Amino acid sequence: MTSPSADVVLYSRTTCPLCDEARDIVARVCREAGVEWVETVIDDSPQLIATFGDYVPVVEVAGVQQGFWHINEPRLVRAIAELRP
């Protein structure tokens, strides 16, 4: 299992059109905020598949789930803004 190394983590699957859309949103929002993000593909991890299953894409900010399936961009922006002191 990959250990996420950034505050923003996108969990995805390789054959997931919603994941492509989420990746674009997360990449843009993080770029604009100057925040690094990582993507973890769950396909080869039984533990992550058990955790997220068919709910991907899932976005977490600082370990807190911010959304799944369709990512709410304003919510993601707010969560990332709260990372800053």
BELNOR-V272410 format. One record per pair of residues at least 12 apart in sequence whose C-alpha atoms are under 7 Angstrom apart, sorted by the first residue. I is the first residue (numbers start at 1). GAP is how many residues later the second one is. Records with the same first field share a line. If there is no record, write none. Layout:
I: GAP ; GAP
This chain:
1: 44
2: 38
4: 34
6: 30 ; 31 ; 32
7: 30 ; 54 ; 55
8: 28 ; 29 ; 30 ; 52 ; 53 ; 54
9: 28 ; 29 ; 30 ; 50 ; 51 ; 52
10: 28 ; 29 ; 30 ; 47 ; 48 ; 49 ; 50
11: 28 ; 29 ; 30 ; 31 ; 45 ; 46 ; 47 ; 48
12: 28 ; 29 ; 30 ; 44 ; 45 ; 46
13: 28 ; 29 ; 30 ; 43
14: 27
18: 39 ; 51 ; 52
19: 37 ; 38
22: 35 ; 49
25: 48
29: 48
55: 13 ; 14
56: 12 ; 13
57: 12
61: 18 ; 19
